[in-house]
């Protein structure tokens, strides 16, 4: 049996079923990524063992697969709200990105010490886990139930943060990787990291604004058909990602910046249909990544961690973000209920897997890195997948005005 063809069939059938019942899944305590993860577990060595895969193949697929998925996802996040609305939340985004995210990295790294990891490797784990995942966050803040039950401010904060911090986590990961590698140091990495960040922002801003102007001109001159128009921003995401990689800049950050610049340039009439298509693609494009994760979960390494494995997972889920959001509830302009919701729904997923694969590609080959990151991601997919609908409904029933 060809395992690749089996994967195509399994993922395709799963996607068709989830699409047919897409409205129903919004109300169930069972998210699409969780269903895909469970399918991967069923196909993996713990059950049917139908998708054999080497570590190098796994890391290569995760690196490029998650990179493309993140590009599509952060583009979607950049288009979800009008640019004028996001601009009003800049002070809150600065707080989340410059204070909460580094503290989350420190907390996650400290939790990784429970697994018996050396300090440098624990720092890499913490950096990989610090960004809020835009793919899993999208399942919480998108769709009619979310628009009905959650305040726009909470959804906008989680959207903007999850879109931006996937690229801005790069400096934290880069420094941690430099410390973990014996032949390099933080000083050697600073120049490269600065270029990746600043070059990515500059490239994304230029290409996004240029694409927005081109879209406006094409629409005005009626040169653009409806079909290509709907897919335009996905094509833009791929092109910006490729251009950024060619010059060694941060690709995911460049795509998010391009999305923000494009959002600020085009009229709402062009942005909204493209956003709807991007949301649908983003919702189902993630399924293969979670099937792959489920099929390659490192069960033996988890067992080797012993009691520390569940302790680590709980510590990351409960301490990485909720206390920080609670501490900054007032500066974020939220009521306690909104702060609690924002604190709990800071999921770890595709972005953490991307940075783990990126770190391995850079030379951090310790298998405990993937074991720790995948453990936290699997725990997040389960915990946030089963609580998203119930917690959203609970919020709606007892929401405070303006929260």
C-alpha positions as CSV (number, residue, x, y, z in Angstrom):
1,X,0.0,0.0,0.0
2,X,1.4,3.4,-0.9
3,X,1.4,5.4,2.3
4,X,1.4,8.8,0.5
5,X,-1.8,7.9,-1.5
6,X,-3.4,6.6,1.7
7,X,-2.6,10.0,3.3
8,X,-4.2,11.8,0.4
9,X,-7.3,9.7,0.7
10,X,-7.6,10.0,4.4
11,X,-7.1,13.7,4.5
12,X,-9.4,14.3,1.5
13,X,-12.2,12.3,3.0
14,X,-11.8,14.0,6.4
15,X,-11.9,17.4,4.7
16,X,-15.0,16.6,2.7
17,X,-16.9,15.4,5.8
18,X,-15.8,18.4,7.9
19,X,-16.8,20.8,5.0
20,X,-20.2,19.2,4.7
21,X,-20.8,19.7,8.4
22,X,-18.9,23.0,8.8
23,X,-21.6,24.8,10.6
24,X,-22.2,22.0,13.0
25,X,-18.5,21.7,13.9
26,X,-18.5,25.4,15.0
27,X,-20.9,24.4,17.9
28,X,-19.3,21.1,18.9
29,X,-16.5,20.7,21.5
30,X,-14.4,19.2,18.8
31,X,-12.3,21.4,16.5
32,X,-11.1,20.4,13.0
33,X,-7.4,20.3,14.1
34,X,-8.3,18.0,16.9
35,X,-10.2,15.6,14.6
36,X,-7.2,15.7,12.2
37,X,-4.8,15.0,15.0
38,X,-6.8,12.0,16.1
39,X,-6.9,10.7,12.5
40,X,-3.1,11.0,12.4
41,X,-2.8,9.1,15.7
42,X,-5.0,6.3,14.2
43,X,-2.8,6.1,11.1
44,X,0.4,6.3,13.1
45,X,2.5,3.6,14.9
46,X,0.4,3.6,18.0
47,X,-2.6,2.1,16.0
48,X,-2.5,1.1,12.4
49,X,1.1,2.2,11.6
50,X,0.2,3.0,8.0
51,X,2.3,6.2,7.6
52,X,6.0,5.2,8.3
53,X,8.2,8.2,8.3
54,X,11.9,9.0,9.1
55,X,12.8,11.9,11.4
56,X,14.4,13.8,8.5
57,X,11.3,13.4,6.4
58,X,9.1,14.5,9.2
59,X,11.2,17.6,9.9
60,X,11.4,18.5,6.2
61,X,7.6,18.2,5.7
62,X,6.9,20.1,8.9
63,X,9.3,22.9,8.0
64,X,8.0,23.7,4.6
65,X,4.4,22.6,5.2
66,X,4.0,24.8,8.3
67,X,5.8,27.7,6.6
68,X,3.3,27.8,3.7
69,X,0.4,27.3,6.1
70,X,1.5,30.1,8.4
71,X,1.9,32.4,5.3
72,X,-1.7,31.7,4.4
73,X,-2.9,32.0,8.0
74,X,-1.2,35.3,8.8
75,X,-2.4,36.8,5.6
76,X,-5.9,35.8,6.7
77,X,-5.4,37.4,10.1
78,X,-4.2,40.6,8.5
79,X,-7.4,40.9,6.5
80,X,-9.9,39.9,9.2
81,X,-10.5,43.4,10.5
82,X,-10.3,46.8,8.8
83,X,-6.8,48.4,9.1
84,X,-8.3,51.4,10.9
85,X,-9.7,49.2,13.6
86,X,-6.3,47.4,14.1
87,X,-4.5,50.8,14.2
88,X,-6.5,51.8,17.3
89,X,-5.2,48.8,19.1
90,X,-1.4,49.4,18.5
91,X,-0.6,50.1,22.1
92,X,-2.2,46.8,23.2
93,X,-0.4,44.9,20.4
94,X,2.9,46.3,21.6
95,X,2.2,45.1,25.1
96,X,1.3,41.6,23.9
97,X,4.2,41.3,21.5
98,X,7.0,43.0,23.5
99,X,6.1,42.0,27.1
100,X,3.6,39.1,27.2
101,X,5.3,37.1,24.4
102,X,8.9,37.2,25.9
103,X,7.5,36.4,29.3
104,X,5.6,33.5,27.8
105,X,8.9,32.2,26.4
106,X,10.5,32.5,29.8
107,X,7.7,30.6,31.5
108,X,7.5,27.9,28.9
109,X,11.3,27.5,29.0
110,X,11.2,27.2,32.8
111,X,8.4,24.6,32.5
112,X,10.6,22.6,30.1
113,X,13.2,22.2,32.8
114,X,10.8,19.8,34.5
115,X,11.5,17.4,31.6
116,X,15.2,17.4,32.6
117,X,16.3,19.4,29.6
118,X,19.5,21.4,29.7
119,X,19.0,25.1,30.2
120,X,19.9,26.1,26.6
121,X,17.6,23.5,25.1
122,X,14.8,24.5,27.4
123,X,15.2,28.1,26.2
124,X,14.7,26.9,22.6
125,X,11.6,25.0,23.6
126,X,10.3,28.1,25.4
127,X,10.9,30.3,22.4
128,X,9.2,27.8,20.0
129,X,6.1,27.8,22.3
130,X,5.8,31.5,22.9
131,X,3.8,32.7,19.8
132,X,0.0,32.4,19.8
133,X,-0.9,30.2,16.9
134,X,-3.0,31.9,14.2
135,X,-4.5,28.6,12.8
136,X,-5.9,27.4,16.1
137,X,-6.8,31.0,17.2
138,X,-8.8,31.3,14.0
139,X,-11.1,28.5,15.1
140,X,-11.9,30.5,18.2
141,X,-12.5,34.0,16.7
142,X,-14.0,33.3,13.3
143,X,-17.4,32.1,12.1
144,X,-20.9,33.3,13.0
145,X,-21.0,31.9,16.5
146,X,-17.8,33.8,17.4
147,X,-19.0,37.0,15.9
148,X,-22.3,36.6,17.8
149,X,-20.8,35.6,21.2
150,X,-17.5,37.4,21.5
151,X,-16.8,41.1,21.6
152,X,-15.0,42.5,18.6
153,X,-12.1,43.8,20.8
154,X,-11.3,40.4,22.1
155,X,-11.4,38.9,18.6
156,X,-9.3,41.7,17.2
157,X,-6.7,41.4,19.9
158,X,-6.3,37.7,19.5
159,X,-6.3,38.0,15.7
160,X,-3.7,40.8,15.5
161,X,-1.4,39.2,18.1
162,X,-1.5,35.7,16.6
163,X,-0.8,37.1,13.2
164,X,2.2,39.3,14.2
165,X,3.9,37.2,16.9
166,X,4.5,34.3,14.6
167,X,7.0,36.4,12.7
168,X,8.2,38.4,15.7
169,X,9.0,35.2,17.7
170,X,11.9,34.8,15.2
171,X,14.4,36.9,17.2
172,X,13.7,34.9,20.4
173,X,14.1,31.6,18.6
174,X,17.2,32.8,16.8
175,X,18.9,33.8,20.0
176,X,17.9,30.6,21.8
177,X,19.2,28.5,18.9
178,X,22.5,30.4,18.9
179,X,23.0,29.8,22.6
180,X,22.1,26.1,22.2
181,X,24.6,25.4,19.4
182,X,28.2,24.9,20.6
183,X,29.9,26.6,17.7
184,X,27.9,29.8,17.7
185,X,26.9,32.5,20.1
186,X,24.2,35.2,20.4
187,X,26.5,37.8,19.0
188,X,26.9,36.0,15.7
189,X,23.2,35.8,15.3
190,X,22.2,39.4,16.0
191,X,23.0,40.8,12.6
192,X,21.2,38.0,10.8
193,X,18.2,38.3,13.0
194,X,18.0,42.0,12.6
195,X,18.0,41.6,8.8
196,X,15.4,38.9,9.0
197,X,13.1,41.1,11.0
198,X,13.7,44.5,9.4
199,X,14.1,43.1,5.9
200,X,10.9,41.1,6.3
201,X,9.0,44.2,7.5
202,X,10.3,46.4,4.8
203,X,9.8,43.9,2.0
204,X,6.3,43.1,3.2
205,X,5.2,46.7,3.5
206,X,6.5,47.6,0.0
207,X,5.0,44.5,-1.8
208,X,1.7,44.7,0.2
209,X,1.2,48.4,-0.6
210,X,2.1,47.8,-4.2
211,X,-0.3,44.9,-4.5
212,X,-3.1,47.0,-3.0
213,X,-2.5,49.9,-5.4
214,X,-2.4,47.4,-8.3
215,X,-5.7,45.8,-7.1
216,X,-7.3,49.2,-6.9
217,X,-6.1,50.1,-10.4
218,X,-7.2,46.7,-11.9
219,X,-10.6,47.0,-10.2
220,X,-11.1,50.6,-11.4
221,X,-10.2,49.7,-15.0
222,X,-12.2,46.4,-14.8
223,X,-9.2,44.4,-15.8
224,X,-9.6,41.7,-13.1
225,X,-12.1,38.9,-13.2
226,X,-13.9,37.7,-10.1
227,X,-12.1,34.3,-9.8
228,X,-8.6,35.7,-9.8
229,X,-9.7,38.5,-7.5
230,X,-10.9,36.1,-4.8
231,X,-7.5,34.2,-4.8
232,X,-5.4,37.4,-5.1
233,X,-4.3,37.6,-1.5
234,X,-3.3,33.9,-1.3
235,X,-1.2,34.4,-4.4
236,X,0.3,37.5,-2.8
237,X,1.1,35.5,0.3
238,X,3.0,32.9,-1.7
239,X,4.9,35.5,-3.7
240,X,6.0,37.5,-0.6
241,X,7.0,34.3,1.2
242,X,9.2,33.3,-1.8
243,X,10.7,36.8,-2.2
244,X,11.5,37.0,1.5
245,X,13.2,33.6,1.5
246,X,15.3,34.6,-1.6
247,X,16.8,37.6,0.3
248,X,17.1,35.8,3.7
249,X,14.4,37.8,5.4
250,X,11.7,36.5,7.7
251,X,9.1,35.1,5.4
252,X,6.1,34.8,7.8
253,X,6.7,38.3,9.2
254,X,6.9,39.6,5.6
255,X,3.6,38.1,4.7
256,X,1.8,39.5,7.7
257,X,3.2,42.9,7.0
258,X,2.2,42.6,3.4
259,X,-1.3,41.7,4.5
260,X,-1.5,44.7,6.8
261,X,-0.2,47.1,4.1
262,X,-2.6,45.6,1.5
263,X,-5.5,45.9,4.0
264,X,-4.7,49.5,4.6
265,X,-4.6,50.2,0.8
266,X,-7.6,48.6,-0.7
267,X,-11.3,49.3,-0.1
268,X,-13.4,47.1,2.0
269,X,-15.3,45.9,-1.0
270,X,-12.2,44.1,-2.3
271,X,-10.9,43.0,1.1
272,X,-14.1,41.2,2.4
273,X,-14.6,38.5,-0.4
274,X,-10.9,37.7,-0.4
275,X,-10.9,37.4,3.4
276,X,-13.8,34.9,3.2
277,X,-11.9,32.7,0.7
278,X,-8.7,32.9,2.7
279,X,-10.6,31.9,5.9
280,X,-12.0,28.8,4.1
281,X,-8.6,27.8,2.7
282,X,-6.9,28.4,6.0
283,X,-9.5,26.3,7.9
284,X,-8.9,23.2,5.7
285,X,-5.3,23.7,4.6
286,X,-4.2,23.0,8.3
287,X,-5.6,19.5,8.3
288,X,-2.7,17.7,6.7
289,X,-0.3,19.3,9.2
290,X,-2.2,18.0,12.2
291,X,-2.6,14.5,10.5
292,X,1.2,14.5,10.0
293,X,1.7,15.5,13.7
294,X,-0.7,12.8,15.0
295,X,1.1,10.2,12.9
296,X,4.6,11.2,14.1
297,X,3.9,11.9,17.8
298,X,7.0,10.7,19.8
299,X,5.2,8.4,22.2
300,X,8.5,6.7,23.4
301,X,10.1,10.0,24.3
302,X,7.0,11.1,26.2
303,X,7.0,7.9,28.2
304,X,10.7,8.4,28.9
305,X,9.9,11.8,30.4
306,X,7.8,10.0,33.0
307,X,5.7,12.1,35.5
308,X,7.3,15.2,34.1
309,X,5.4,15.0,30.8
310,X,1.9,15.8,32.2
311,X,3.4,18.2,34.7
312,X,5.1,20.1,31.8
313,X,2.0,20.1,29.7
314,X,-0.2,21.4,32.5
315,X,2.4,24.1,33.5
316,X,2.6,25.4,29.9
317,X,-1.2,25.4,29.5
318,X,-1.9,27.1,32.8
319,X,1.1,29.4,33.4
320,X,2.4,30.4,30.0
321,X,-0.4,32.8,29.3
322,X,-3.4,33.0,31.6
323,X,-1.6,34.7,34.6
324,X,0.1,37.2,32.2
325,X,-3.2,38.2,30.5
326,X,-4.8,38.5,33.9
327,X,-2.0,40.9,35.1
328,X,-2.4,43.1,32.0
329,X,-6.2,43.0,31.7
330,X,-6.6,46.7,32.4
331,X,-3.8,48.0,30.0
332,X,-5.3,45.8,27.3
333,X,-8.6,47.6,27.8
334,X,-10.5,44.5,28.8
335,X,-12.8,43.5,31.7
336,X,-11.8,40.5,33.8
337,X,-13.9,38.1,31.7
338,X,-12.3,39.3,28.5
339,X,-8.8,39.0,30.0
340,X,-9.5,35.5,31.2
341,X,-10.8,34.5,27.7
342,X,-7.8,36.1,26.0
343,X,-5.5,34.4,28.5
344,X,-6.8,30.9,28.0
345,X,-7.1,31.0,24.2
346,X,-3.5,31.6,23.3
347,X,-3.1,28.2,21.6
348,X,0.2,26.5,20.5
349,X,0.1,24.8,17.2
350,X,1.5,25.3,13.7
351,X,3.8,28.1,14.6
352,X,5.4,26.1,17.4
353,X,5.9,23.2,15.0
354,X,7.4,25.5,12.5
355,X,9.9,26.9,14.9
356,X,10.8,23.5,16.2
357,X,11.5,22.3,12.6
358,X,13.4,25.5,11.9
359,X,15.5,25.0,15.0
360,X,16.3,21.4,13.9
361,X,17.2,22.8,10.4
362,X,19.6,25.3,12.1
363,X,21.4,22.5,13.9
364,X,19.5,21.8,17.2
365,X,19.1,18.0,16.5
366,X,18.3,16.9,20.1
367,X,15.1,14.7,19.7
368,X,13.9,16.0,23.0
369,X,13.2,19.4,21.3
370,X,10.5,17.9,19.1
371,X,9.2,15.7,21.9
372,X,8.7,18.7,24.2
373,X,7.2,21.0,21.6
374,X,4.9,18.3,20.2
375,X,3.7,17.4,23.7
376,X,2.7,21.0,24.4
377,X,1.1,21.4,20.9
378,X,-0.9,18.1,21.3
379,X,-2.0,19.2,24.8
380,X,-3.1,22.6,23.4
381,X,-5.0,21.1,20.4
382,X,-6.9,18.9,22.8
383,X,-7.5,21.5,25.6
384,X,-8.4,24.4,23.3
385,X,-10.3,22.2,20.9
386,X,-12.7,20.8,23.5
387,X,-13.2,24.1,25.3
388,X,-13.5,26.6,22.4
389,X,-17.3,26.2,21.9
390,X,-18.3,25.7,25.6
391,X,-16.2,28.7,26.8
392,X,-17.5,30.9,24.0
393,X,-21.1,30.1,24.9
394,X,-20.3,30.6,28.6
395,X,-18.8,34.0,27.8
396,X,-21.9,35.0,25.8
397,X,-24.2,34.0,28.6
398,X,-22.4,36.0,31.3
399,X,-20.6,38.6,29.3
400,X,-20.0,42.0,30.9
401,X,-20.9,45.1,28.8
402,X,-17.8,46.4,26.9
403,X,-15.7,43.4,27.9
